[in-house]
Amino acid sequence: MLTDIVSDRRLPILIAIVIALAVLTLLLPFAVHHASGLQGYEAEWTARAILDGHGFSVRGNHRHLWYGLDADKIYPTAWVDPVFTYTLAGAHWLFGRYAFPAIVGLNFLALAAVMYMAYNLSARFGGPWAGVVAVVFIALHVHFLRGYIGIDNAPLASFFLMLTVLVAVRYFEQPTAIRLVVMGVFTGASLLACPAVQYLAYGIALAVFVHHLISRQVSLAIVRPIAMLALAAVVLAPWAIRNYRTFGETVLVRNGAGQMAYVGTVAAAETFMPGAAKSALPAPWQSSGPREAITRMINKPYRMALNHYQVDAWVATPPPNYEQMNEAQRDKLYFKRTKDFVREHPRAFIEMGLTKLQIFTLRYGKYGFGLVLLAIAGAVLTLRETRSWPLSLAAASYAAPFVLIVAYYERYRLPIEPVLAVLSAVAVAFVVGFVREHYSRRARLSQSTAVKMGTKITASNTL
């Protein structure tokens, strides 16, 4: 009777739904408690400018990182992703003073969808109970859940990232032309909500190439990765064209990566390696080496000092035409300086990069670190299945930029956490399956031995 209940495929689905509803119910009081302290920062400033009829822009007094701006003038920007920012502007237009609660409500819907997709993906690899394990991993992840009570793009980014992974896994399960189109379109849409998907897109394209090459489908191996990226580009094109017409530079989704990489690498290095920033202005504080420089940046006063230093250092020793550069041009220059530093000082870069990755893996405490270890195990155990590659590629491609960028806030890791939960659940399912098979084999061996012994006894009695 108990075996029949456990084997009923409806039971794990029901349990997963109950857990998801419990999570959302328990999270609601915390959302209400923190409602008065919510802020939208950069996305909010841009959303307000949109509502005021200025388009995707921001006031000069909100762009404190850029030298030479008029505080009262409106400047075009690409500092935030368009999906969440326009969603926030729409919430203000529809709900007025209740815009922030509306966004939190949307976050809750995104969380429900993420848990559903986590269940779906895990069940594909480890069965329905693996799906339940993935939902449990999410339900117990307090730091992760807390991120859904906020006004930023991370919750929507987690939804779109999981959606991209799901449609990619479905493609590798059955690589039809229709599923390729769906994968390309959703990848492009996800890029507009989660810019980190850019690296995942390249990884999936490479995986498609390898998958069809292994299957000896050479023409598909060549055509389909290109088609997927082309479809993603078509979806992305209107926004990328807007950015190019605005800044005269190629900006696929948003600016800011150059600035964050510069602060986390070059400006940080200046604190223990005078001259790294190639400026007449010294760093605002000093450190004993790469590790101390990076770990100190988790503390806001040190970080903000370097944020201001990156501007002041260039004002003191400006590159040609610095004052005339727009947001995208300056951000591109920051990234170039970062790449130059990596080439010139590889050892310092590696030491800082390892510390940054450590911060990233420990950003959600011991629980989050445990998920990382389990996720790595899940990725290794499923490596032979090409359909698992989107999961592993998502985790690896999302973490990679954090060798340049310091994970200051917990929300920086939030979008990839459901993928880690899925890989962790798959690892658990594999271990449980191995243990069950081991004991089943022993039971069968014992039963076989008993039968043989019984046969011998019977034969002896007969004689």
KOLTI-560672 format. One line per 2 residues: number of its first residue (from 1); their letters; for each residue x, y, z of C-alpha. Coordinates in pm, 1 decimal. Layout:
BEGIN
NUM	A	X/Y/Z  ...
END
This chain:
BEGIN
1	ML	0.0/0.0/0.0  276.1/246.5/98.8
3	TD	473.7/150.6/-212.1  172.7/228.1/-430.6
5	IV	133.3/571.6/-272.1  500.7/658.7/-313.6
7	SD	503.9/540.2/-674.9  197.5/748.1/-765.2
9	RR	331.2/1021.9/-997.9  67.9/1265.0/-873.7
11	LP	201.4/1264.7/-517.2  535.2/1443.4/-583.9
13	IL	355.8/1703.3/-794.9  109.0/1765.4/-513.3
15	IA	387.9/1790.1/-256.4  580.2/2036.0/-474.5
17	IV	269.2/2254.3/-513.1  205.2/2252.3/-137.7
19	IA	567.1/2349.4/-67.1  555.7/2630.5/-324.8
21	LA	230.1/2767.8/-180.9  374.2/2748.5/172.0
23	VL	682.5/2942.2/62.3  477.6/3218.5/-98.3
25	TL	244.9/3234.7/204.3  529.1/3256.1/454.8
27	LL	712.4/3513.2/241.9  415.0/3748.3/225.6
29	PF	441.7/3888.5/584.4  809.3/3969.2/525.4
31	AV	716.8/4151.6/206.6  456.0/4358.1/390.1
33	HH	701.5/4433.6/671.8  969.1/4562.6/433.0
35	AS	731.6/4741.3/195.2  796.5/5088.2/337.4
37	GL	1173.9/5062.8/289.8  1177.8/4954.0/-73.9
39	QG	1379.2/5156.8/-324.7  1435.2/5119.5/-696.2
41	YE	1759.4/5317.2/-742.0  1885.7/5328.0/-1105.6
43	AE	1584.1/5146.9/-1251.9  1350.3/5376.6/-1060.3
45	WT	1527.9/5691.0/-1179.6  1506.2/5577.0/-1541.0
47	AR	1145.2/5464.3/-1504.3  1053.7/5809.7/-1372.4
49	AI	1224.9/5972.0/-1670.1  1023.5/5749.0/-1904.9
51	LD	700.8/5852.6/-1734.0  802.0/6219.1/-1759.9
53	GH	835.6/6180.9/-2135.8  1215.7/6183.1/-2156.4
55	GF	1252.4/5825.6/-2278.5  1511.9/5584.0/-2144.1
57	SV	1710.0/5853.4/-1965.9  1831.4/5974.2/-1629.3
59	RG	1906.7/6309.3/-1464.2  2266.6/6422.2/-1431.8
61	NH	2251.1/6428.8/-1051.7  2181.7/6054.1/-1056.5
63	RH	2483.7/5977.6/-1271.0  2742.4/6047.0/-1002.6
65	LW	2996.2/5818.8/-1168.7  3032.4/6039.2/-1476.2
67	YG	3236.2/6358.2/-1462.6  3116.8/6681.5/-1623.5
69	LD	2738.4/6629.2/-1623.3  2481.0/6900.1/-1555.5
71	AD	2285.6/6789.2/-1247.9  1954.8/6918.5/-1386.0
73	KI	1994.5/6794.5/-1742.3  1844.4/6469.4/-1876.2
75	YP	2088.8/6224.7/-2034.4  2008.9/5911.2/-2237.5
77	TA	2122.2/5595.2/-2065.1  2159.8/5220.3/-2102.3
79	WV	2273.0/5166.9/-1744.4  1985.2/4928.2/-1666.5
81	DP	1819.3/4649.2/-1863.3  1502.3/4744.9/-2054.9
83	VF	1262.9/4465.6/-1946.4  1254.8/4539.1/-1575.6
85	TY	1285.0/4915.6/-1620.4  989.5/4940.9/-1857.7
87	TL	796.6/4701.1/-1633.4  861.3/4932.1/-1338.8
89	AG	751.8/5234.3/-1542.0  435.6/5046.0/-1638.4
91	AH	368.8/4962.0/-1273.9  391.9/5332.1/-1182.1
93	WL	156.1/5421.3/-1465.1  -99.3/5151.3/-1375.8
95	FG	-81.8/5140.9/-995.7  52.3/5482.6/-893.5
97	RY	168.8/5479.7/-533.3  116.4/5103.7/-519.1
99	AF	374.1/5043.2/-792.2  630.8/4885.0/-561.0
101	PA	382.1/4637.8/-405.7  276.5/4550.2/-760.2
103	IV	638.3/4475.3/-852.0  677.5/4255.1/-543.1
105	GL	359.3/4075.7/-647.5  513.1/4021.2/-990.5
107	NF	826.2/3889.7/-818.1  611.8/3635.7/-634.3
109	LA	465.5/3517.2/-965.9  819.9/3489.1/-1103.3
111	LA	920.0/3284.2/-798.0  624.9/3048.2/-847.9
113	AV	720.6/3004.3/-1214.2  1085.3/2946.4/-1120.2
115	MY	988.3/2671.9/-874.1  770.3/2510.4/-1140.1
117	MA	1054.4/2515.0/-1392.8  1297.3/2383.3/-1129.3
119	YN	1059.8/2092.4/-1067.3  1015.3/2030.0/-1439.2
121	LS	1387.2/2032.8/-1516.8  1486.8/1816.4/-1220.5
123	AR	1211.4/1563.7/-1294.8  1343.9/1527.1/-1649.7
125	FG	1677.4/1403.6/-1517.1  1599.1/1233.9/-1186.9
127	GP	1226.1/1165.7/-1185.3  938.0/1340.1/-1001.5
129	WA	1095.7/1310.2/-658.3  1405.9/1488.9/-784.3
131	GV	1168.7/1769.9/-880.1  1044.6/1780.6/-521.9
133	VA	1404.0/1794.4/-395.9  1475.0/2096.2/-618.9
135	VV	1168.8/2277.1/-484.6  1275.7/2191.7/-128.6
137	FI	1623.9/2331.8/-195.5  1462.9/2658.3/-307.5
139	AL	1213.3/2660.3/-19.7  1491.5/2629.6/240.2
141	HV	1705.5/2897.6/75.9  1624.5/3196.8/297.4
143	HF	1881.3/3432.3/142.3  1755.8/3355.1/-206.4
145	LR	1388.3/3401.9/-116.1  1464.6/3731.6/53.7
147	GY	1583.4/3863.1/-282.5  1228.7/3847.7/-417.6
149	IG	1128.4/4124.5/-179.0  1303.8/4400.5/-365.9
151	ID	1277.3/4644.8/-654.1  1545.5/4526.9/-893.8
153	NA	1579.5/4309.8/-1201.4  1710.0/3994.6/-1027.5
155	PL	1374.1/3811.0/-983.5  1272.0/3865.6/-1346.5
157	AS	1624.6/3776.5/-1455.3  1600.8/3444.3/-1268.9
159	FF	1270.4/3370.8/-1444.7  1407.3/3444.4/-1792.3
161	LM	1732.1/3258.7/-1729.4  1545.2/2947.1/-1617.9
163	LT	1314.1/2978.7/-1917.8  1613.6/2989.8/-2151.9
165	VL	1762.1/2680.1/-1989.8  1430.7/2493.1/-2007.5
167	VA	1371.9/2556.9/-2378.1  1736.9/2466.2/-2448.4
169	VR	1705.4/2134.6/-2261.1  1387.6/2062.4/-2456.7
171	YF	1575.6/2126.5/-2781.0  1850.0/1876.8/-2697.9
173	EQ	1586.0/1620.4/-2603.2  1423.1/1653.7/-2944.0
175	PT	1619.2/1884.9/-3178.0  1344.4/1992.5/-3416.2
177	AI	1342.7/2311.1/-3621.7  1047.8/2448.1/-3424.5
179	RL	1227.0/2400.2/-3094.8  1532.5/2572.3/-3240.8
181	VV	1318.3/2875.4/-3330.7  1168.7/2881.3/-2980.0
183	MG	1515.7/2857.6/-2826.2  1651.1/3142.0/-3038.9
185	VF	1356.8/3372.7/-2971.2  1351.7/3309.6/-2596.8
187	TG	1728.0/3352.5/-2574.7  1699.5/3697.0/-2733.8
189	AS	1412.4/3794.5/-2504.8  1601.6/3671.6/-2199.4
191	LL	1903.0/3881.7/-2295.7  1688.8/4193.7/-2260.3
193	AC	1602.5/4093.5/-1903.2  1926.0/3924.7/-1796.0
195	PA	2231.9/4052.0/-1987.5  2443.3/3763.2/-1853.7
197	VQ	2248.5/3533.7/-2089.2  2479.2/3668.7/-2362.3
199	YL	2753.2/3426.9/-2255.2  2506.2/3141.5/-2216.9
201	AY	2383.2/3205.4/-2572.7  2732.6/3153.0/-2710.9
203	GI	2770.2/2839.1/-2499.8  2441.2/2692.4/-2620.3
205	AL	2531.8/2767.3/-2982.0  2858.7/2577.8/-2932.8
207	AV	2670.1/2292.0/-2763.7  2430.4/2270.7/-3060.2
209	FV	2730.1/2249.6/-3292.3  2892.8/1969.1/-3089.8
211	HH	2564.4/1781.3/-3043.9  2492.9/1762.0/-3416.3
213	LI	2856.7/1693.8/-3497.8  2853.3/1394.2/-3262.3
215	SR	2535.5/1278.7/-3436.6  2717.4/1310.7/-3771.5
217	QV	2475.0/1578.4/-3890.4  2739.1/1812.7/-4028.9
219	SL	2501.7/2046.3/-4213.4  2286.1/2092.2/-3901.9
221	AI	2599.2/2143.4/-3690.6  2689.0/2440.1/-3910.1
223	VR	2348.2/2591.1/-3984.3  2160.8/2559.3/-3657.1
225	PI	2398.1/2743.1/-3418.5  2408.8/3032.4/-3663.8
227	AM	2029.0/3025.4/-3698.3  1982.4/3026.8/-3321.2
229	LA	2209.5/3326.4/-3270.2  2047.1/3504.3/-3567.0
231	LA	1700.1/3458.5/-3417.4  1822.7/3590.9/-3082.3
233	AV	1978.8/3888.1/-3263.9  1650.1/3966.2/-3439.9
235	VL	1471.9/3991.2/-3104.4  1755.9/4196.6/-2960.8
237	AP	1800.3/4421.4/-3265.8  1551.7/4704.8/-3188.1
239	WA	1713.5/4772.3/-2851.1  2070.8/4731.4/-2978.6
241	IR	1996.6/4968.2/-3269.5  1851.3/5222.0/-3025.6
243	NY	2170.5/5204.2/-2822.5  2394.6/5243.1/-3125.5
245	RT	2199.5/5543.5/-3252.4  2211.6/5695.8/-2903.8
247	FG	2578.4/5640.4/-2817.0  2752.8/5560.3/-3143.9
249	ET	2879.1/5241.0/-2980.7  2767.4/4877.9/-2987.9
251	VL	2575.7/4812.5/-2666.3  2376.6/4490.2/-2687.0
253	VR	2174.4/4546.7/-2369.3  2329.3/4773.8/-2108.0
255	NG	2637.8/4962.3/-1996.2  2814.8/4925.4/-1662.8
257	AG	3018.2/4608.2/-1710.6  3330.0/4811.1/-1789.8
259	QM	3289.3/5031.8/-1484.8  3228.8/4734.9/-1251.8
261	AY	3524.8/4543.4/-1394.6  3750.4/4849.1/-1361.3
263	VG	3655.7/4914.0/-998.1  3687.5/4545.9/-905.3
265	TV	4019.6/4499.6/-1082.1  4218.7/4813.2/-1172.7
267	AA	4102.1/5048.1/-895.7  4129.6/4766.0/-641.6
269	AE	4483.4/4689.3/-762.1  4582.2/5053.1/-715.6
271	TF	4536.8/5005.6/-338.8  4832.2/4763.4/-321.0
273	MP	5005.5/4832.4/-652.9  5056.6/5210.1/-692.3
275	GA	5049.8/5305.3/-1058.4  4805.6/5032.0/-1165.5
277	AK	4541.1/5292.8/-1248.4  4793.8/5500.3/-1449.7
279	SA	4678.3/5814.9/-1274.9  4853.2/6091.8/-1084.3
281	LP	4592.5/6045.2/-810.7  4664.7/5769.6/-552.8
283	AP	4396.8/5531.2/-429.6  4178.5/5658.2/-140.1
285	WQ	4290.6/5368.0/79.0  4567.2/5109.3/83.0
287	SS	4572.2/4732.3/120.2  4843.4/4471.3/176.5
289	GP	4766.5/4268.7/-135.9  4506.2/4126.7/-376.7
291	RE	4305.4/3933.9/-118.3  4270.8/4219.4/129.2
293	AI	4187.2/4465.6/-149.5  3895.0/4254.9/-272.8
295	TR	3760.0/4148.9/66.6  3756.2/4510.3/186.3
297	MI	3533.1/4607.2/-105.5  3243.0/4413.4/44.1
299	NK	3226.5/4699.3/297.2  3037.2/4991.1/146.5
301	PY	3268.0/5278.7/258.4  3568.5/5118.6/85.3
303	RM	3365.0/5034.1/-223.8  3212.6/5378.9/-260.0
305	AL	3553.2/5539.9/-217.2  3679.0/5339.0/-515.2
307	NH	3362.8/5417.0/-714.6  3442.0/5786.0/-681.2
309	YQ	3812.4/5724.3/-730.4  3757.3/5570.9/-1073.8
311	VD	3619.4/5906.7/-1190.0  3860.0/6128.5/-997.2
313	AW	4161.3/5927.7/-1119.9  4067.3/5993.8/-1481.1
315	VA	3992.1/6360.5/-1416.9  4342.4/6391.4/-1268.3
317	TP	4497.2/6215.4/-1570.0  4232.1/6227.3/-1842.2
319	PP	4252.5/6021.9/-2162.0  4204.3/6215.2/-2488.1
321	NY	3852.6/6362.4/-2530.8  3736.5/6221.0/-2196.1
323	EQ	3503.8/6513.2/-2121.5  3324.8/6472.1/-2454.4
325	MN	3269.5/6097.2/-2413.2  2919.7/5967.8/-2347.4
327	EA	2819.4/5690.3/-2107.9  2887.8/5401.3/-2345.5
329	QR	3221.4/5538.5/-2465.1  3348.0/5585.8/-2111.6
331	DK	3227.7/5242.4/-2009.3  3403.5/5090.0/-2310.3
333	LY	3723.6/5270.0/-2212.8  3697.3/5137.8/-1857.1
335	FK	3672.7/4785.1/-1992.7  3971.2/4839.3/-2221.9
337	RT	4181.9/4959.0/-1929.2  4075.2/4646.6/-1737.7
339	KD	4180.3/4415.5/-2021.8  4512.5/4596.9/-2046.7
341	FV	4571.9/4542.9/-1675.1  4491.6/4169.8/-1705.9
343	RE	4750.7/4133.5/-1981.8  5014.2/4337.5/-1797.5
345	HP	4964.0/4188.7/-1448.7  4827.8/3832.8/-1488.0
347	RA	4942.1/3715.6/-1144.4  4766.1/3996.7/-957.1
349	FI	4456.9/3940.6/-1172.0  4449.5/3568.0/-1092.6
351	EM	4490.1/3628.4/-719.1  4212.2/3886.8/-718.1
353	GL	3995.5/3670.1/-943.9  4016.9/3371.0/-712.2
355	TK	3915.9/3589.0/-417.9  3621.1/3726.0/-616.5
357	LQ	3505.7/3374.9/-704.4  3531.8/3279.4/-337.9
359	IF	3311.7/3576.1/-246.1  3066.0/3474.7/-517.1
361	TL	3042.4/3113.7/-397.4  3003.4/3222.3/-33.0
363	RY	2763.3/3508.4/-108.5  2470.5/3300.7/21.9
365	GK	2653.8/3156.5/321.7  2710.1/2788.9/399.4
367	YG	2380.7/2682.0/246.7  2457.8/2853.8/-81.7
369	FG	2810.3/2711.2/-80.4  2666.5/2363.6/-28.7
371	LV	2443.8/2411.0/-332.5  2747.7/2510.5/-538.5
373	LL	2929.4/2189.8/-442.0  2623.2/1974.2/-512.5
375	AI	2565.6/2156.2/-841.2  2921.7/2081.7/-952.2
377	AG	2860.7/1715.3/-869.0  2534.9/1722.1/-1066.0
379	AV	2707.1/1877.9/-1366.0  2981.0/1611.1/-1362.8
381	LT	2737.7/1321.6/-1317.5  2521.4/1433.3/-1612.5
383	LR	2804.4/1537.5/-1841.3  2744.4/1251.6/-2086.1
385	ET	2390.0/1371.4/-2153.8  2395.9/1659.5/-2400.3
387	RS	2055.0/1774.0/-2278.3  2214.0/1858.3/-1941.9
389	WP	2467.9/2092.3/-2099.4  2244.5/2405.2/-2088.7
391	LS	2226.9/2370.5/-1708.2  2602.8/2341.4/-1667.8
393	LA	2669.0/2613.4/-1925.8  2428.0/2848.8/-1749.1
395	AA	2604.7/2802.6/-1415.1  2955.2/2834.7/-1561.1
397	SY	2881.0/3129.0/-1791.1  2701.6/3320.7/-1516.7
399	AA	2983.9/3274.7/-1265.1  3269.8/3350.9/-1507.1
401	PF	3236.2/3735.2/-1513.2  3282.9/3740.2/-1136.9
403	VL	3656.2/3697.7/-1183.0  3638.7/4064.6/-1287.6
405	IV	3338.9/4185.0/-1087.8  3300.7/4171.3/-711.0
407	AY	2968.8/4025.7/-594.5  2889.3/4314.3/-359.3
409	YE	2524.7/4221.0/-305.9  2336.8/3896.0/-262.3
411	RY	2110.7/3983.5/-556.1  2407.6/3948.7/-791.4
413	RL	2389.2/3571.5/-746.5  2009.5/3535.5/-732.6
415	PI	1938.1/3468.4/-1104.9  2155.2/3154.9/-1122.7
417	EP	2042.2/3002.1/-791.8  1747.0/2800.4/-934.0
419	VL	1983.6/2639.8/-1185.8  2214.3/2541.9/-900.2
421	AV	1913.4/2394.9/-715.6  1826.9/2182.5/-1018.9
423	LS	2182.3/2051.0/-1061.4  2194.9/1981.3/-685.9
425	AV	1867.5/1788.2/-698.8  1999.4/1584.0/-991.2
427	AV	2311.4/1498.9/-787.5  2097.1/1385.6/-494.1
429	AF	1878.5/1176.9/-725.6  2187.2/1010.5/-872.0
431	VV	2325.2/921.3/-527.0  1988.3/788.3/-408.4
433	GF	1954.0/583.8/-726.4  2304.2/442.6/-683.3
435	VR	2235.6/344.8/-319.7  1901.0/186.0/-412.1
437	EH	2061.2/-10.2/-693.6  2340.3/-124.2/-460.1
439	YS	2097.8/-258.6/-198.7  1870.2/-407.4/-464.8
441	RR	2167.3/-591.8/-610.9  2262.6/-721.8/-265.7
443	AR	1903.8/-830.4/-203.6  1891.1/-1012.0/-537.7
445	LS	2225.7/-1175.3/-463.1  2104.6/-1287.8/-118.3
447	QS	1783.4/-1422.0/-266.8  1976.3/-1608.8/-534.9
449	TA	2206.8/-1758.5/-271.4  1910.8/-1864.7/-61.2
451	VK	1749.7/-2033.8/-360.3  2070.3/-2220.9/-440.3
453	MG	2105.4/-2331.8/-77.1  1743.5/-2449.9/-77.1
455	TK	1803.8/-2646.3/-394.2  2109.6/-2815.7/-243.0
457	IT	1918.3/-2907.5/73.7  1632.3/-3051.4/-129.5
459	AS	1872.1/-3255.2/-340.2  2049.2/-3383.6/-27.5
461	NT	1718.5/-3490.8/132.1  1619.0/-3666.3/-185.1
463	L	1936.4/-3866.4/-183.4
END
